[in-house]
Amino acid sequence: MSSLQAYQAELIERGMAVGALKFGTFTLKSGRISPYFFNAGLIADGAALDTLCSAYASTIAASLKAAAAGQPGIPEFDIIFGPAYKGIPFAACTALLLHREHGIDVGFAYDRKEAKDHGEGGVMVGAPVKGKRVLVLDDVATSGKAIRGAIDNVIREGGEVVGAVLLLDREEVGREGKSMLDEVEGLVGGAGRVSTILKMRHLMTWLGQHGKTEELKSMQIYRDEYGVKDA
């Protein structure tokens, strides 16, 4: 089991308090029956948003520091990109907290689901990404479809995606037996350029620490069937 940082434990507990993180039986888009589910759309009050975006900011700052020391990590970037719709407040608040708590000044941008045909037009809003180094922010990664779409949008607008940060890596293999995280790292420049706040193993650690034996057993069964084997 993995050790938990204080901000990781706080995010798990805050997520459960607002109903964003649940343990039980849930059918995923993939058709898999999961023993847990994280709906980041329910991070919808000030305290929960503060907890989540503080965790994003801390994860990004630590990854930047690692990269600067020659270790795997996110390289320097200019803009955080938050895919519509859930990623919009997350990107904005994370940019604010990076500035206020870590002294890291970056812009933020997001997209629209449909192109605007008046005003400034287009699908992108916020800091221009053309010619900029962009960090994509995503919530829960299972198949990687959403983050691949975000990467495509940034590239289409002339930006260079240099990394990604995820709320939760479910640590599952895809339909072809390949790790989604490995695939995304390949899209953003290589190993170490995708950082995650939480992984499935962290949820399991928390369950074990709090005596949630039945939930932990269900998680282990699911991980044995669908988990990345070297995780």
C-alpha positions as CSV (number, residue, x, y, z in Angstrom):
1,M,0.0,0.0,0.0
2,S,1.1,3.6,-0.7
3,S,1.6,6.2,1.9
4,L,-0.8,9.2,1.8
5,Q,0.2,12.9,1.8
6,A,-2.0,15.1,4.0
7,Y,-3.6,16.8,1.0
8,Q,-4.5,13.4,-0.6
9,A,-6.2,12.2,2.6
10,E,-8.1,15.5,2.9
11,L,-9.2,15.3,-0.7
12,I,-10.5,11.7,-0.2
13,E,-12.4,12.8,2.9
14,R,-13.8,16.0,1.4
15,G,-14.8,14.1,-1.8
16,M,-16.8,11.6,0.3
17,A,-18.4,14.4,2.4
18,V,-19.9,16.0,-0.7
19,G,-20.8,12.8,-2.4
20,A,-18.2,13.1,-5.2
21,L,-16.4,9.9,-4.1
22,K,-18.6,6.9,-3.4
23,F,-17.9,3.2,-2.8
24,G,-20.5,0.6,-3.9
25,T,-21.4,-0.8,-7.3
26,F,-21.3,1.4,-10.3
27,T,-21.4,0.7,-14.1
28,L,-18.8,2.6,-16.0
29,K,-19.0,3.8,-19.6
30,S,-16.7,0.9,-20.5
31,G,-19.2,-1.5,-19.1
32,R,-17.1,-2.6,-16.2
33,I,-18.7,-2.9,-12.8
34,S,-16.6,-0.7,-10.5
35,P,-16.6,-0.8,-6.7
36,Y,-16.0,3.0,-6.6
37,F,-16.9,6.2,-8.5
38,F,-15.6,9.7,-8.4
39,N,-17.8,12.4,-9.9
40,A,-15.7,15.6,-9.9
41,G,-18.8,17.6,-11.0
42,L,-20.0,17.4,-7.4
43,I,-17.0,19.4,-6.2
44,A,-19.3,22.4,-6.1
45,D,-18.8,24.4,-3.0
46,G,-16.0,26.6,-1.8
47,A,-14.4,24.3,0.7
48,A,-14.4,21.3,-1.7
49,L,-13.0,23.4,-4.5
50,D,-10.3,24.8,-2.3
51,T,-9.3,21.3,-1.2
52,L,-9.3,20.0,-4.8
53,C,-7.4,22.9,-6.4
54,S,-4.9,23.1,-3.5
55,A,-4.2,19.4,-4.3
56,Y,-3.8,20.2,-8.0
57,A,-1.4,23.1,-7.2
58,S,0.7,21.0,-4.8
59,T,1.0,18.2,-7.2
60,I,2.0,20.5,-10.0
61,A,4.5,22.3,-7.9
62,A,6.1,19.1,-6.7
63,S,6.3,17.7,-10.3
64,L,7.9,20.9,-11.6
65,K,10.5,20.8,-8.8
66,A,11.3,17.2,-9.6
67,A,11.8,18.0,-13.3
68,A,14.0,20.9,-12.4
69,A,16.2,18.5,-10.4
70,G,16.6,16.2,-13.4
71,Q,14.0,13.7,-12.3
72,P,10.8,12.6,-14.1
73,G,8.2,15.4,-13.9
74,I,6.3,18.1,-15.7
75,P,8.5,20.7,-17.4
76,E,7.9,24.4,-17.2
77,F,4.7,25.6,-18.9
78,D,2.9,28.8,-19.7
79,I,-0.8,27.9,-19.5
80,I,-3.1,25.5,-17.7
81,F,-5.9,24.2,-20.0
82,G,-9.1,23.0,-18.4
83,P,-11.5,21.1,-20.8
84,A,-15.1,22.2,-20.7
85,Y,-17.1,22.0,-18.5
86,K,-15.8,20.6,-15.3
87,G,-12.2,21.6,-16.0
88,I,-13.0,25.3,-16.3
89,P,-13.3,26.2,-12.5
90,F,-10.6,23.7,-11.7
91,A,-8.1,25.4,-14.1
92,A,-8.9,28.9,-12.9
93,C,-8.7,28.1,-9.2
94,T,-5.5,26.1,-9.7
95,A,-3.8,28.9,-11.6
96,L,-4.8,31.3,-8.7
97,L,-3.4,28.9,-6.0
98,L,-0.2,28.2,-7.9
99,H,0.4,32.0,-7.8
100,R,-0.7,32.6,-4.2
101,E,0.7,29.5,-2.5
102,H,3.7,28.5,-4.7
103,G,4.8,31.7,-6.5
104,I,4.2,30.1,-9.9
105,D,2.5,32.5,-12.4
106,V,0.8,30.9,-15.4
107,G,-2.3,31.7,-17.5
108,F,-5.3,29.5,-17.9
109,A,-7.6,28.7,-20.8
110,Y,-10.5,26.5,-21.6
111,D,-12.7,25.5,-24.5
112,R,-16.4,25.6,-25.4
113,K,-18.4,22.6,-26.5
114,E,-19.6,24.6,-29.6
115,A,-17.7,27.3,-31.5
116,K,-18.8,30.9,-31.0
117,D,-19.6,32.7,-34.3
118,H,-19.6,36.3,-32.8
119,G,-17.3,38.4,-30.6
120,E,-13.8,36.8,-30.5
121,G,-15.3,33.6,-32.0
122,G,-13.8,30.1,-31.9
123,V,-13.8,27.5,-29.2
124,M,-11.0,28.7,-27.0
125,V,-11.4,31.1,-24.1
126,G,-8.8,32.7,-21.8
127,A,-5.1,33.0,-22.4
128,P,-4.1,32.3,-26.0
129,V,-2.4,28.9,-26.4
130,K,-0.8,29.5,-29.8
131,G,2.9,29.1,-29.5
132,K,2.7,28.4,-25.8
133,R,3.6,25.4,-23.6
134,V,0.4,24.0,-22.2
135,L,-0.4,21.7,-19.2
136,V,-3.7,19.9,-19.6
137,L,-5.7,19.4,-16.4
138,D,-8.2,16.5,-16.3
139,D,-10.3,14.8,-13.6
140,V,-10.8,11.0,-13.6
141,A,-8.9,9.0,-16.2
142,T,-10.2,5.6,-17.2
143,S,-10.0,5.2,-21.0
144,G,-8.2,8.5,-21.6
145,K,-10.7,9.6,-24.3
146,A,-11.4,13.0,-22.7
147,I,-7.7,13.9,-22.2
148,R,-6.8,12.9,-25.7
149,G,-9.6,15.2,-27.0
150,A,-8.2,18.0,-24.9
151,I,-4.7,17.5,-26.3
152,D,-6.1,17.5,-29.8
153,N,-7.9,20.8,-29.2
154,V,-4.8,22.5,-27.8
155,I,-2.6,21.3,-30.8
156,R,-5.3,22.4,-33.2
157,E,-5.0,25.9,-31.7
158,G,-1.3,26.0,-32.1
159,G,-0.3,25.1,-28.6
160,E,2.3,22.6,-27.5
161,V,1.1,20.2,-24.8
162,V,4.1,19.5,-22.5
163,G,2.3,17.6,-19.7
164,A,-0.9,16.7,-17.9
165,V,-2.1,16.5,-14.4
166,L,-5.0,14.2,-13.3
167,L,-7.2,14.1,-10.3
168,L,-7.5,10.3,-10.3
169,D,-5.7,7.6,-12.1
170,R,-7.8,4.4,-11.9
171,E,-4.7,2.4,-12.8
172,E,-6.6,0.3,-15.2
173,V,-5.6,-1.4,-18.5
174,G,-7.6,-0.4,-21.6
175,R,-9.4,-2.8,-23.9
176,E,-6.1,-3.6,-25.6
177,G,-4.4,-4.4,-22.3
178,K,-2.3,-1.2,-22.4
179,S,-2.0,1.3,-19.6
180,M,-3.9,4.5,-20.3
181,L,-1.3,6.5,-18.4
182,D,1.5,5.2,-20.6
183,E,-0.5,6.2,-23.7
184,V,-1.1,9.7,-22.5
185,E,2.6,10.1,-21.5
186,G,3.5,9.2,-25.1
187,L,1.2,12.0,-26.3
188,V,2.7,14.7,-24.1
189,G,6.4,14.0,-24.5
190,G,7.4,10.9,-22.5
191,A,7.5,9.2,-19.1
192,G,7.0,11.4,-16.0
193,R,5.1,14.1,-17.8
194,V,1.7,13.0,-16.4
195,S,1.2,13.6,-12.7
196,T,-1.8,12.5,-10.6
197,I,-3.1,13.6,-7.3
198,L,-4.7,10.3,-6.5
199,K,-4.4,6.7,-7.7
200,M,-6.6,3.7,-7.0
201,R,-3.9,2.5,-4.6
202,H,-4.3,5.7,-2.5
203,L,-8.0,5.0,-2.1
204,M,-7.2,1.5,-1.0
205,T,-4.6,2.8,1.5
206,W,-7.2,5.1,3.0
207,L,-9.8,2.3,3.2
208,G,-7.3,0.1,5.0
209,Q,-6.4,2.9,7.5
210,H,-10.0,3.4,8.4
211,G,-11.0,-0.2,8.8
212,K,-13.2,-0.3,5.6
213,T,-12.5,-4.0,5.1
214,E,-15.4,-4.9,2.8
215,E,-14.8,-1.9,0.5
216,L,-11.1,-2.7,0.4
217,K,-11.8,-6.3,-0.5
218,S,-14.0,-5.3,-3.4
219,M,-11.3,-2.8,-4.6
220,Q,-8.7,-5.6,-4.5
221,I,-10.9,-7.9,-6.5
222,Y,-11.5,-5.3,-9.1
223,R,-7.8,-4.3,-9.2
224,D,-6.8,-8.0,-9.7
225,E,-9.0,-8.2,-12.7
226,Y,-8.5,-4.8,-14.4
227,G,-5.5,-3.1,-12.8
228,V,-2.2,-2.4,-14.4
229,K,-0.1,-5.3,-13.2
230,D,3.1,-3.4,-12.3
231,A,1.2,-0.6,-10.5
